[in-house]
Amino acid sequence: MKTKITSLLFVLVFLLSACGGAAGASGGSELQQNREKWEGQNFDHYRYNLVVTCFCIFAGAEVTYEVQDGQVVNQTVQPHPDRQIDPDEISEYYQEYDTIEKVFDFLERATNEADEVTVAYDPTYGYPTEVAVDWDTEVADEEVYLSLSNLEPVQ
């Protein structure tokens, strides 16, 4: 009996935390609060890693972006274990996510258009660290997952 209650509590906590992580679940307020937290950092120059996972040719490719004054000033594509990746092609495909500000814009659009959006935010800086978007739950292979990591201000 104790195991069943513990399992039930775990499931309830998981479901509640999943609802809290969805960008649209709180009327956009969580998204807005974290955007404001990010903007409050006043990072004019920063660097971060991005991996996009999707049903696409560049799935799993890792790119390090250096952003200054809202513009990408350097892009480094990490070697992919399965294939050669042309930096120009990935630059075009990833341009929607090549700054933290653009990722927030993407999240706003996804919140308004997708069936499901789940986001985890960095507790210190407010930027999204994990994003899962299912544009249409009735369709397979159109989901997009973003993983942002190693954010660091550049002096």
N, C-alpha and C positions, 0 to 999 in steps of 0.2 A: 504494500500500500504506500509506504514511504517513497519507494522508487517511482511509483506512478505520479504521486503529487510533485516530486522533484522534476520529473520529466514534463509534466503539465506546466509547471512554473517556468521551466526553461523555454518551452515553446511560446508561452505568453510573452516572456521578456523579449525573445527573438522577434516575434511579430510586432510588438510595440516599438522596438528599436528600428525595425525595418520600415515601419510607417513613418517614424520620425526622420529617417534618412532620406526619404523620397522628397525631391525638390518641390513637388506640387502638393505634398500632403499637408503642409501648414500654410497653404495659400501663398506660397512664395516667400514667406517671411524668413525661413531658414536660409534660403538662397540670398535674399536681400541682406540679412544680417551678416552673412559671411562675405558677401561682396563688399559691404561697408568696412568690415574688419580688414579685408585685403587692401582696400583703397587707403585705409588709415595707416598702413605700413609705409606708404610713400616710397616704395621701391622704384626708383627711376632706372635702375640697372640691376638685372638679376639673371640667374641661370637656373634651368630645371631640365629634368629628363621626362620624356613622354613616350609611352607605348600605347599604340592603338591596336585593339584586337577586334576583328570583324571578319565577315566573309568577303575578304578582298585580297588583292595581290600583295599588299604591304603589311598584312596582319603580323603582329608581333615585332615589327621593326622598332628599334629604340633610337630616338633622336634626342640630342641635347641641344636646347635652344638657349642662346644668350640674347636677352632683350634689353634695349636701352631706349628710354623715352617712347615706349610703346611700339618700337620697331625691332624686328629681328635683325641683329647685327652679326650673328654667327650661328651656323647650324652644323652639327656634327652627327652624321648617321653612323651608328655603331654597326660593326660587321654582323650580318645575319647568318646564323648557322646553316640555313637551307638554300640561300640564293644571294646573288649579287643584287644590290639595290642602288638604283641611280638616284643620287641626291636631288637632282632637279625634278624628277618625277615625284619623289616623296614630298618634296617641298610643296608642290602643287596640291597633292592629295591631303597633306596635313595642315595646309594653311589656315583652316578653320580653327585649329587648336594651337597655333604656334606662339601665342602669348597667353598669359593667365587671363587677361581681360577678354580675349576671344573665347576662351573656354567658358567664362561666365556668360557671354553672349549666347554661345551654343546651348548652355544649360537653360537659359530663359526661353529660347526657341523650343527646345525639347520639352520643357515643362508645359508649354502651350499646345504642342502638336503630338507628342508621343503618348502611347498608352501607358507606359511605365517608365519612370525615371528614379534611379536610386543614386544617392551621392553621399560620399564620406568627405568631410572637410578636415583640414589641418586645424587642430585646436588653437595653435598659437597665431598663425598667419591668416587663417580663414580661406585659403585657396582650396579648390577641390583636389582630393588625392585619388579618389576612385569614383568613376562615373559609369553607370550602366544604363543604357537607353534601349528600350524595346519600342520601336516606332509603332508596330502593329502586332499585338499578341496573336493574331490569327495568321501571321505570315512568318515563315522560317527564314533565317539567314539575313535579316536586315537589322539585327541588333548591333550596337556599337558599345565598346568598352574602352574607357580611357584610364590610364594609370599615370599619375604625375608624381614624381619623386625628386629627392635631392635638391630641393629649392635652396638657393643661396644668393644673398645679395652680393653684388660685385662692387668692390670699392674703386 
